[in-house]
């Protein structure tokens, strides 16, 4: 006996089977998340040069198109020649910017680190003397503190040993540095190849999209890919500009107020500022610890300075550069940073915001589509006071 299904029954079977498959997949991911995360890290480490290549091509795409269309657009060169010149020119421009940045920053960072490494034992000894003077001045029971914290002299000796052994440990990491440098070189070459052949790559992805998926779904995925590109481009470029300005302002402010190791502290603050919400505070922690050993009151002034700088960034500079391009409410940004950081650490805190912005957009589109299908207008759902 042949069973005939109506169109409504087919839709219900499709919906229920899809929902069941998604639930099973989510259960599998949650139950084996540790294994999946380890596998993700392993695959990411293997594919790092090519991930870096995609990132380089993504960042250099607009400069390449500018050279190709604006500077070489009216020339009689072949299109392939224009593309080759534009891709190489954009890559050289990117390398030049990075080299200039490192040429300005690295010597000052190295000097600050060497000076800090030389003076740390003296700083720790002075800090110990200050603590002992404070204990004697206020008649604090030293035995209770030792019982609470352990052997005080052992703590200071461990701090001194740690900072003294820091540079040899950095030298011992030379193999890892060489491996990372090789991956970067491979990533640069991969990025160049992607720039040269990005149209064919995009065309093949689009062909596969329309070949294996229904046309409506394929149309939506094509639209979503452009949205993803815009969101990540706006976030990464905007956040990089914002962090560069914050790093420069931090360097100027630290010099104005005569804080020690201004290049090192400003560099850390500028880099960590790439992390939304918590970045400035994460960057302030190393500076506070260093200044706490040197001069406790300066650590307090430094913390207040970073707080003022963060308020300026969060309320004035950040909105001016990024605007509302992500389309996320503040609570969603905080949520995405916490979840991304909890799952994938520092990298997750950075990419969590644009990733969640894409998911937020897709869910919003789905909700709007379902409401429109049910002929429910958005204003009908607004809460009345």
N, C-alpha and C positions, 0 to 999 in steps of 0.2 A: 504494500500500500504506500503510495507516494504522498508525502506530507507537503502541503503547500503553505508557504508563509506569506502573509501580507506584508506590504511595505512597512507598516507600523511595527509589526512583530520583528522584522529584520532590523529595524533601527533600535528597538529595545534590546535585542540580542547583542547587537554591536556595542551599545552603551554599557550593558551589564558586563559583557566579556572584557571590554576595555577597562572598566572600573576595577573588575576583579584582578586583571593583569597588573594594573598599577598598584593595587593594594599588596599583591604578592611581591612585586618588585620592591616596594617600600619596606616591607617586612624583611626581605632578604638583605637589603642595604643596612637597615638598622641592626639586624642580628649579627651581621658580619662586617660591621663598619670598620673595625680595627684592621682586618685583613684587607679590605678594599682601600683604606687610606694608605697602608703600606705599599700596596700594589700601585696606587696612584703616584706615590713619591718615587717608587722605583722606575716606573715608566717615564715620569717627568724628568728624572735625572738622565735617563738614556736619551730622551728626545729634547733635552735642554737646548742644544745648538740650533735645532730647527724651530723650536718655540721662540728662541731669541731672534732667529731669522725672520719669522712672521712679525714679531714686534718691531724689528728694525724697518721692515718693508711697510708696515702700518704707519710708522711715524714719518718715514721719508716719502710716502706716496704723494702728499700735497706739494712739497718742494720739487719733486720730480715732475709733476704735472705742470707746475708753474714754469719750470725751465723749458719743458717740451712745448707748451702752448704759447707762452708769452715771449720767451727769448728766441726760440727756434721755430715758432709757428709759421713765420713768413719766409723761411729759408727754403731752398729747393732740395734739401736733403731728403733721402728716403725716410719713411716712417720708422723703419727698423734702426736706422742710423740715429735719428732723433731720440728714439727711446734709449739706445745705448749711451749716448752722450748725456742725456738727462739723468738716467739712473746712476751712472758713474759720478756725475757732477753732484747730485743730491747726496750720494754716499760720502764723497770727499768733503762736502760741506758739513755733514753730520760729524765726521771724524775730526774735522778742524775745530768745530765747536767744543767737542769733548776734550780734545788735546789742549785747547786754550784754557778751558775750565780747570783741568788737572794741573796745567803749568802754573796757574795762578794759585790754586788751593793747596796742592800736594806739598810744596816746600814749606809753607806755613804750618800745615798739619804735622809734618815730620819734625819741624823745629819745636813745636808745642809738645809733641809726644816725648821727644828726647829730653827736653827741659823738665817735663813732668816726671819722667822716669828717674832722672838724676835727683830731683828734689823730694820725691815721695818719702824716702826714709826720714829725712829731716822734718817733713811735714807731720809724719806719723809720730815722731818723737815729741815734737812740740804739742801736738794734739793730746798725747798722753800726759804731758806735764800740765796742760790746762785742765784736764779732767781731774788729775790728782790735786791740783790747787783748789778746784771747785769742791772736791770732796772734803779737803781740810778746812776750807772756809766755812762750810755749812755743817760741819761735824756729822757727816754722813757715815753710817756704819759700813766700813769697807768690806767687812766679812759677809754682810748680807748681799752686797752687790756681787761679790765674788761667788757666793752660793747661787745667785740668780743667773749670772752671766758666765760663770766658770772662771778659769784662771785669766785674770786681766792681762798679765804680761804675755800669756800665750796668744791672746786675741791680737794684740798689737804686733807680735812677732809674725803671726800668720799674715796679717795685712802687709807688713813690710816684705815678707818673702814673696807674697803673691805679686806685688807690683815690681819687685826686683827681677822676678823670673818672667815677667810679661814679654819683654823683648826677645829673649831666647826662644820662647814658645812661638812668637811670631815668625822667627827665622826658621823654626822647625816645620812651619806650615808651607814652606817653599814649594813642595811637591804639589800640594793642593792648589797653590796659586798658579803654577805652571799648567796644571790640568784645566783650571778655569780659563786661563788665557787662551789655551788651544780651543776650548769650546767657544769662546768669544770670536776667535778668528773664523772658525767654521760657521758660526752664526752670521757673521758679516757677509761671507761668501754666499750662504743660503739666502740672506736677505736680498743680495744683488740679483741672484737668479730669479727670485720671486718678483722683484720689480720689473725685470726684463720680460717676464712671461706671465704677468698677472692676468691679462685678458684671457689667455687660453685656459689658465687654471680656473678662473671664474666661469668661463663658458662650460667647462666640463662639469663643474659642480652644479650649474644650472640645468644642464642636460640630464644629469642623474636625478636631480630633484623632480623634474617634470616627468621623467621616465618611470619612476617607481612610486610616485604619489599621485592622488587625485588632483586635478587641476586647481580646485579651490584651495586645497591644503598647500599645494606648491606655490600658488600665488601669495598666500599668507606668509609662508616661510621666506620667500624672496623679499617681501616687504619687511619681515622681522630682521633679516640679515642686514638690511640698510639701517634699520633702527639701531641694531647692535653696534654697527660701525660708527654711527653718529654719537651714541651714548659713550662708548669707550674713547673715541677720539676727543670729544669735548671734556671728558673727565680727566684723562691722562695728560693731555696738553695743558688744559686749564690748571690742573693741580700742580704740574711741573712749574708753570710760570708763577703760580701763587707761592710755592715753596721756595723758588729762587729769590723772589722779592722778600719773603720773610727771612731767609738766611742772610741776605744783604742788610736788611734793617736790623736784625739781631747783631750782626757784626759791628755795624755802626754804633748801635746803642751800647754794646759791651765796651767798646773803645771810649765812648763818651764818658761812661761811668767808671772807667779804669778797672774793669774786671780782668783778672789774669786769664791767659790762654783763650783769648777772644776768638781766634780762627778755629780752634778745635771745637769750642762750645757752639759757635754759630753754625759750623758745618753739621754737627750732630742734630741741632734743632731744625735746620733746613731740610735735611734728609728725612728725618722722622715726621716732618710736617706733611709728607705725602700721605701719611695714614690719617684718614678723616677722624675727627672728634678727639681721639686720644693721642694723636701724633705729637703735638707740642708738649704734652705732659710727659710722654715717654722720653722725648728728647731732653727734657729738663732734668730727669733723674741723674744721669751721669755728672752733669755740671753741679747739681746740688751736693752730691756725694764728694766730689773733688773739692769744692769750696768749703764744705763742712769740715774737712780735715785741715784746710789751709787757714780759714777764718770763718767761724760759724755764722757771724752776722752777715757776711757777704753771701753766704748760701741763702739766707732769708731774703736779702735784697734781690738776688738773682731769681728766686722763685717768684717774687712780686713782679719783676720785670717781664718774665715769661708769661705770667698771667695777664698782664696788660697787653702784651704783644698778641697773645692768643685771642683776647677779646677784640682787638683791632682786626685780626684776620677773620674771625668768625662772623663779625657783625658788619664789617666795611669791605675789606679787601676781597675775601672769599666770594661774597654775593656779587661784588662788582665784576669779578673775573668769570666765575662759574654761572652766576645768575641762578635760574631755576631750570637749567638744561636737563638735569636728571629727572625732574618731575617727582621727586620723593619727598614726603613729609619728614620732619626732623626725627620723629620716633622711628620711622623705617630706616633712616640712615644709621641711627644708634643701634638698632636691631641687627642690621646687616654687618656692621663692624664687629659686634660681639659674637655673632654666629660664625662669621668668616674667620675671626681670630681664634675662636674655640676649636674650629675644625682644622684649619690649615696654618695657624700661626700668623706671623707678620705678613706673609704673602696674602693670606686669606683676609686679613684686615684691610689690605689695599684693594684687592680685586672684588671684595665682597660687595662694596657699594654699587659699582656699575653692573655687576652680575644681578644683584637684587633689583636694580632699576629696570633691567630687561624683563625679569620675571614679573615685576610690578606692572609694567606696560602690557605684557601678554595677558595677565589675569584681568586687568582693567578692560582690555579689548574684548576678552571673552564675556565678561559680565555685561558690557554694553551691548554686545551682540545678542545675548540671551534676553536681556530686557527689551530690546527692539523687537525680537521675535515674538515675545509675549505682549507686545504693544503696550509696554509700561514706560511712561516718560519719566526721566530722572527727577523732575520737579515734583512729581507725585509722591516720591519717597522721602522728600525733605522733612526733617523734624520741625514741628510747629512749637514755638515757645508758648 
